[in-house]
Every structure is written in C-alpha cells, then in structure tokens.
C-alpha cells in the first residue's frame, strides 16, 4: 500500500460516511428513521437494493469462484428478474396498503401473533449470523493479504457502520449506498480494463476469451438437470427464483429498502431495476475473475494464493519441499503458457489440428499444476492447523495488490470496504427495525412515544452491531464465503417464504396450521442439509412446498383437536 493507495482508500470511505451523516443528521421520528419518510426515488431504491445484496463477499469470492469454476455461477441469478416481477405485482401493494414498517407485521393481520413472531425470529437468527460473515469475510482476507490486524479490521468495519446507521437509520443507509454502488461498479469496470491492458502484447480481449473458452471457463449455461449440482439452468431458474422471492420479498434487509419509496410505482421500478441490472453486474464481476485466470496463463501465479499461510510453511522445516513444488510449478506454468500461445496462433491460422493439440497440452499442464497444488495444500494443512484449504477467496485481492498500479489498489480496496459497509448497514438497520417493531413495540412496550422507539432502534442497532462483530471475531474460515452466505440464507428462506406464500396466495390456511408447519419444515430443512447431498438452492423450493403442504394436512387435524 503506497501513500496514494492509502489516500484513495481513506478519502473514499471518509467522504461516504461523512456525507451520510450530514444528510441524515436531523432524523428523529420512526417514519423517517425506519422508512426514510417515504421520499426515496426508484433509482435510489434500486441502487440501495443492489448495494444491500452486493456485500464484500461478492467482490472477494465471486472473482475467485470464476477463476476456479468458470462463469456458471451466473445461473444462480437467472430466477431473480421473474421474482422481481412477482413481488412488484403482489407484495409491494400489500405492504403499502397496510403501511407496515416491516414485512412481518402483515403476518399478524393475516394469521396471528405467534406466526408473525416466528417469521421475525427466523429472520433475526439468519440475518444476525450472516451479518457476522459479511464483516468477517473482508476482514480476514484483508488482514491476510495486507498484514492488517484481523481483530482491528473487524472492529473498524463493524464500528464505523454501526455509527452512521445509528445516526441516520434507513435514510443514512440509502444515502451512503448510492455513493458505495458508484465506487463498486466503477472499481470493477476499471479492474476489467486494467487486466486486459496487462495481458501480453498481441493478446487482447478476444484472445483472452479464446483462452478462457478453451479452458472451460465460459460455461455460462448448463442445461443438465441435476438436483445435486449447485449451479445449472434449472437450479438457477427454480431454486434461484424462490430464493430471490424470499430474500427480496420477506427479508427485512431488502424490504426495508423499498418501503421508503414515494409511491408504489417508485418501489416497483426500484425492484425492476434490480432485476434488470443485477445479472449484468454479476456477469462483470465473474468476467473479471475469468480475465484474472487468463492473466495467470501468461504470468507465473503463486503456488498458493493465501500468502500468509504459505509463509508459515516456508518458515518451517518443510521449506525445501515447498520450494521444490514451486520449481515444478514454474515448469508446468511455462508449458501451459507455451500451449496457450500455440492455441492463439492455431486459431489465427484456422488450424483445427494444431488447436486441438494445444488444448491437450494446456489440459495436461493444468492437471500437473492441480496435482502440485494438492501437494502444497497438504503442507499448508500440516502447518496451519484448522484452516480451510481453498484459497479462491484470496485470488482477486492477491492479484490486485501484487499487479495493479498505485492508486488503483486503494480504489479496489475501497470497493471491498464499501461493499462490506453497504450490506452490513442494511443488515443492522433491518435487524433493529424488526427487533423494535415486531418484538419490542408489539410485545414488550406497546404504548411508548415515537421518540422512545427511535431511541430503542438506535440501541438495538448498537446491540446487533455488537453481536455481529462478536460472531465475526470468532467465526471460522469457510469453504467459499459467497457460497457460505447463500447456504445460510437457503437454510431459513424457504421456511420464511412458505409462510408468506401461504399468507399471500392460500387464503384457506389459518395461523395455527401455518405456524406448526413452519416449525416442522425448518427442522426438516436442517435434516436435508446435514444428511443429504441435495444442492442448497433447492431448499428454498422444498421449504415452500413443505410449509404449504404440511399446513394443508395439519389444519383439519388441529381443528379436530381444538
């Protein structure tokens, strides 16, 4: 980190935080603190919705996901646009008609208090845990790559976000997220351009795509139906649809973003904007990861991207074995680089035989590299007890910090921190609003003043900030952080969505049946996760079917017992 990088990083974060505080310094009433006085325009809500979903994990793990597994992760989002249409037609008018502060208020008017409380508690549990991961993810990677203190990094992110969220509530979150999204999108566009420019002479964007395609990285669509495969067209369209329906329609961190719209039409446009822009945005982030992969076909990559863990091996008695693996890896890299150049020459000459030969050489060199990395991982495992061996989350930032010019490193780190701040602020705000509206105001202190509930919201924001920071401090590194968050969401979203589907569309179902169906469904979903290989995206569809199906079966039984 040069002085210029530090200036860019600190200046960007300071401007965003101070702007949000200044714009919302007079926020004193619940309607303003939790619904932004219903003054938000559609584009503001669209950016806020996108920034809430685009956590630091998106910008750390997604390029690494593409580097390792290609573009097929994009299928995860294929069901999102359809979900935005359904929510715009159904959920938004109901929320506006009832003038709710949270999505769960509606459930009491439709069912009963215990069903409302169950949905709210499931949300609080899921969002409270996942927020810890959204803080932990950038902190552990930044600390590993830049040598920052892990505890200090976690505290910095958690405390600064808690501060401006406490001051301005929903309005502060929306104001800051506009600037954060501009930094995030601008930073990733700059990253894509710079990576292409850093490729060797004669290798442009089209050549890079040719190398990526020959390496199997442009696998955008997989038409095979396999319930155990996380990413294919069907899991994305069906499982992704129900996950998006639940996340954007029943998760208060998202519902709170568009409840502040001026009108129903403005909120609808905000959600539809998210549906139209989200897939291209994720495509860009994945493309950056693929371009980084292509870059490392022509320039020597590290044997292992988590350099902090690699340093522990080098400092041990296993150093000679590690250096031997690095030397063998360099030879494999040189063979692969030569094969990649031969591939491009064959394609220019339209020589199919030479192209096929070059592809074979590339595959053989890649298999050798993977074998060497497997040996390296065994050494890593021996000298880094309890660590996860997947280093894909470290790929992008390792590339940025070792290859990018001064100033741009600070910008890309600002992208990561802005993403962490945006999603964390929305989470804190939604956790506080749900705690106050659905628990404290409804069941503990129902007749207090408006000012009292604003103070309570601020204290709950501080409380949830402390819980999330505590969880982040003690979280263990997970297989892949973007998947970890989505798995955690899928464990709960199917049940919550099932409750709302029953409320919106199955008018004959009553509260007691839905409540007990939801309890049983949640236990069954945990069982599926622990004891079956079914891909997590399907939990969202299964949860909906189980809640509605079990409630239909239980309702006549509960009537008889009553």
N, C-alpha and C positions, 0 to 999 in steps of 0.2 A: 504494500500500500504506500504509494507516494503521497507527498503533501497535497498534490492536485486531487488524487483519489479521495483523500480524507475530506478535502474541501467540498467536493461534489457530494459525497455521501452525507456529511453532517449538514451542509447547506440545504440539501433537498428535504431531509427529514425535518429540520427546524422550520423551514418555510411552511410545510404542510401542517405541522402540529400547531404552530402559532396562528396560521390562517383559520383553522378550525375553531380554535379557542376564541379568537377575536370575533368571528362571525356569529358565535352562539353564546356570547358572554352574558346575555340577559335572559336566558332560558330558565323560567321559574314555575311553569304550570305543566300539569300532566299532558294536556293536549299538545303542548309544544315539546315537552321532554320525550314523550313516547311516540307521538305521531307527527312531529315537526309542523304542527298547526295546519296540516293538510295543504302545504304550499309547494310541494315538490312537483316539478315538471317531468314529463315522460322520459326525457333523455337523462335527467339527473337520476331518476329511479333505475333506469336501465343500467347506467354505469355503476350505481350502488349495488344492484343485484349481482352484476358480474364481479365486482370487486369483493363482495362477500364470499362468493364461491371460489374465487381465484386466490387461494392462500399461498403463502411462501412455498408450501409443498408443491403447488402447481409448477412453479418456476425452478424448483430444485429437482424434483423427482421426474417430472414429465419428460424433459430432455434426456435424462438418463434412461427412462423407460424406452424411448425411441432408439437411443444408442444401442441398447441391449436387445430389444424385441421388435424394433421397427415401428411403423405407423399404425398398427392395428388397434392401439388403444383409442384411436379416434372414434371407433364404433361404439364406445361407451356412451357417447353423447348423441347417437342417432335418434333416440327416442325423445330428446329434450324439446325440439320445436313443437311436436304434436302435443306434448304435455303443457306447453305454454298456451296453446290454443284452447285446450280443455279448461285450464284454470281461468283463463280470461273470460270464458263463457259462463262458467259455473261458480267458482269460488269467490271471485272478486265482487260480483254483485251482492252475494250473501253477506260478506264481511262489511261492505259499505252500508248495506241496509240496516244492519244491526249496530253500526258504529262501534265496533269492538276495538280494543287495544291489542288483544292477542287472538290467535286463531282458536284457542281452546275455550274462550268464552262462549262461542257458538255451541259447543257440545253440551253445555248445561241446559241451554234453552231447548235443545233437540232431545237430549237424553236425561241426564241427571248429574248431580254434583260429583259423584264418585267416578263417573266415566270421564268427566272433564279433568278431574284431579289426576286420574291415571295417565291420561294422554300428556298432561303437563309434566308429570313426574318422569315419564319415559323420555320426554324431550330434554328435561333438565339433566338427567343422567347421561344421555347420549352426547348432548352438546357440551356439558361440563367436561367430560373425558376427552372428547375430540379437540376441544379448545386447548387443552394441555399439550396435545400432539402438535397443533399448529404453532405453538410457541416453541416447543422442544425441537421441532424439525429444523428450522433455520438456525437455531442456537447451536445445536450440536455440530452441524456441518460448517458453520462459520467459525466456530471455535477450533475445529479440527484442521481446516484449511489455512486459516489466518493466524492461528495461535492465540485467539482470544480466549479469555477465561469463560468456561461454559456457564457457570453459575451467574457470573456478571452479565453475560449476553442474554440469558433467560430473564433476569431481573430487569435489564434495560428495556427489552421488548414489552414485558408484562406491565411494568410500572408506567411507562410513558403512554401506553394505550389506555390503561386504566384511568390515568389522569385526565386526558382530554375527553374520554367517554363520560366520566363523572361530571365534568364541567358542562358539557353541551348536550348529552343524550343522543337521541336519534338524529337530530339536526346536525350535530357535530360529526357524527359518523358519515352522514351523506355528504357534507361539505368537504371533508378530508378525502373521501373515496373518489371524488371527481378528479382531484389532483393525482391521487395514487394511481388511478387507472391510466391517466395520461403518461405518467412516468413508466408504468409497467409495459404498456403497449409500445411506447417509443423506445424503451430499452431493448425489448425483444426484436423489434424491427432493425435497430442498429446492430444487434448481435448477429442477425441473419446476414446483413450486408457485409459486416466485417469478416465473418467466417468465409464467405465466398471470395472476398478480396485476398484472404490469406492463403488460399489454395495455390499450388504451384503454377507457374506460367504455362498457359495452354490448357489449363483445367478451369473452366468456368462453371456456371450454374448447370447447364445442360449436361456437361461431362460428369459433374458431381452426381446428378440424378441417375445417370447411366451406371455409375459405380454403385450407388445405393441400391438401384433396382437389381443389379446382378448379385448383390449381397443379400437380397431378400428383405430389404428394409422398407420398401414401398408397398407393404402388404396392407393396403387401406381397407379392403373389404374381404371378409371370409364368409362364404355362403354356406359352409357346412353347419348343420345343426348338431351341437354337442353340448348338453346341459352341464358338463364338467369343464368346459372351456370358458374362461372368463371373458374373452373378447372375440365375438363373432357378430355377424349382422343380426342374428336373432336375439342373442342376449342383450345387444345394444338397443334394438328396437323395442323389445318387450320388457326385459328387465330394466333397461335404462329409462324407458317410458314411466314405469311405475316408481322407480327411484326418483326421477325428476318430479313426478306428480306429487310425491310425498315431500321431497325436500323443499320445493318451491311453493307448495300449497298448504303444508301443515307445519313446517319448521319455522318457528318464530323468528329465527335469524334472517330468513328471507321474507316471510310475511310482513314483518315489521318494516322492511324496506319499501314495500309498495302500499302499505296502509296510509302512508303520509302523502299520497297523491292528491292533487287538487280535485280531481273528478275520477269517476270510474273509467272514463275513456283514457285519461292520462295514465292510470295504473295499468290498464290493458296494453297500451302502447309500450310502456316500460318493460313489461314481461315479454311482449312480442319482439322487442328489440333484443332482449337477451337470447331469445330463441333463434334469431337470425344471425347474431354476431358471435355467439359462443363457439360454434363449431369452427368457423374460420380462425378464431383466436387460438383455439386448441391446436388446430392444424399448423399454425405458425410456430407455436411452441414445440410441437413434435418435429416439425421440419428443422428447427434449429438443432435439435438433438441428432437428427439424421445427418445434417451438414457437419456437425462435430465428429460423427463417426467417419464420414468421408475424409475430413481433415486428417484423422489419425490413420488413414490408409497411406498417406504420403509423408507423415511426420511421426517420429517414434513416440508412441503413447507410454505412459507409466505401466509397469507390470501390474501395479495395484493402485487404484485411484485414491484410496484413503491413505495419504502420505504419513499421517500421524501413526497409524498402526504399522505401516511398513517401516517407519523409523525405529519402532520398538524391536523389530526383527533384526534390522541392521546393527542395532546396538547390542545384540546378544551373540551367543556362540554360534548361532545359525547364520551369521553374516556371510560366510563363504558359500553356503548353499544358496542363499538369496542372490548373491552376485552371479553365481553360475546360471540361475534361472533367468536373470536379466540379460546375460550374454546370449543365451539360447533364444530368448525372446527377441532380441535385436536381429538375430539371423532370420527368424521366422518373419519378422516385420519386413526386412529387406526383400525376402522372396515375395511377400504379399504385395509390396509396393511395386516391384517389377512386374508382377502379374497384372496389377491394376493399370499400369501404363500400357502394357501389351493389349489389355482389353480395350482401352480407348483407341489405340492405333488400329486394332482389328475392326472396331465399329466404324471408324472413319473410312477404312478401306472396304467396308461391307464384306469382310471375310468371316463367314459364319464358323468355319472350322477353327480358325485362329481364335475367334471369340470364345468358342466352347472350350478350347484348350486353356485359355487364360482364366476362365471361370473355374475350371477344375483346379488349376494351380492356386487360385485365391481361396477356394474351399479347403484345400489341403493345408495351406499356411494358416488359415483360421482355426482349423482343428488342432494344429500344433500349438497355436497360441492359447487356445482354451485349455489344453492339457497342461501347459506350463502354468497358467493362472490357477488351475486346480491344485497343482503342487504348491504354488505360492500361498493359496488360501489355507492349506494345511499348516504351513509355517505361521501364518497370521493367527490361526486358531490356537496354536500352541503358545504363542507369546502375547496374546490378547484375550485373556480368559473371558468367556461370556459374551463375546462380540458376535454380531451378525457378519457373515462373510460376503454378503452382497454389497458392492461398492458403487452401484449405479447412481445413488443419490449424490455422490461426490464428483461425478463425471463433469457436469456442466461448470460448476464453480472452480474445479481444478483447472479446466480449460481456460476459463475467464482470467483467473489470477496468474496463470503462467504464460498466456499467449496474448492477451489483449493489451492495447496501448494504454498509457497513463490517462487518467480521466474517465475512460470508458469502464475501467474496473470499478471505480467508485459508483458510476451510474448503474452498473448491473447489480452491485451490492445494494444500492438504493432500491432497485426493483424488488429484490428479495425481501428487504425490510418493509417496504411499502405494502407488499402483498401480505406479509405477516401482520402488519398493523391493521390493514383494512378488514381482513376476515376476523381477526381477534376482536376488534372494536365492535363489529356487528354481533359477534357471539356474546360478548359481555353485556351489550345493550339488550339483547333478546333474553338472556338469562335473567337479567334484573327485571325486565318488564313482566316476564312470566312469573317470576317469584312474587312480585308485588301484586299484580292483577289477579292471578289465578290461585295464589296461596295466601299471601298476607292480607290483602284487601278483602278477599272473599271469605276467608275462614278464621282469620286472626283479629284484624282490626277493621271492621267493615264501615265504620262511620266517622273516620278521621277526615281532616281537611285536605284539600287539594295540595297545599304546600307540604303537608306531612307526607303524602305519598311520593312527592318529588324527592324529599329528603330520604325517604325509605329506599327509593330507586337508586339514589346515589350510594347509599350504604350497601345495598345488595350488589351494585356494580363492583364496589371495593371488595366485598366478600367473595364474589365469583372470580374476580381477578386474582385474589389470594389463593383460592382453591386451584385454579388453572395453573398458576405459577408453581404451586406445591407439587401438582401432578407432573408438570414438565420437569421439575428438578429431579424427580425420582423415576421418570419414565425410562424404559429400556429401548434401545435401538431396535427398530422393527424391520421386517424383510424389505419393504419398499414403502416409503411414507405415504405416497399418493394412494396406494392400494390399502394401506392400514386405515386411513381415514374413511375411504369408501366402504371397506368391510365393516367398520364400526357403525357407520350410518345404516348400512343394509341390515344389520342385526336388529335395529329398532324401527326403521322407517316403514317396513311392511306392516307391522302391527299398528303403528300410528295411522298410516294411510288407510288401513282396513276400517278403523274406527270412523274416519272421515267419509270414506266411500259409503259405509252403512248410513251415516248421517245425511249425506247429500242425496243418495240415489235409492236407498232401500227403505221406503217410508214405513213399512210394516214392522220393522225391527225396533225393539224398545231397549231402554237403558240397561237393565239388569243382564239381559242376554248378551248384549254387546260387551259389557264390562267383563263378564266371565269368559267370553270367547276371546277377548283380547289378552287376558291373563294366561289362558291355556296356549294361545298362539305364541306368545313371547317365550314361553318355556319350550315349545316345540321348535322354534327357530334356533334357540340356543342348542338344542339337541342336534339339529341338522348341521350346525356349524362344527360341533365337536365330533360327530360320529359319521358324517357322510362326506363324499368328495364333491357335492353339488356346488357349482360356482356361486359366489355370494350375490351376484346381480339377480339371481332367480329368487332369493329370499324375499325380495320386495313383492313379486307377484304371488309367491306362496303365502306370504303374510296376509295379503288382501283376501285371497281365496279362503284361507283358514278362518279369519275373523268373520267374514260374511257367512260362510258355510256353517261354522260352529254356532254362531248366533242364531241362525235359522233353525238348527237342530235343538238348541237349548231352550229357545223361547217357549214352546209348548210344555216342556218339562218343568221349567221354572214357574209357569202359570199354575200347573197342577200342584206343585209343592206349596205354592202360596195359598 
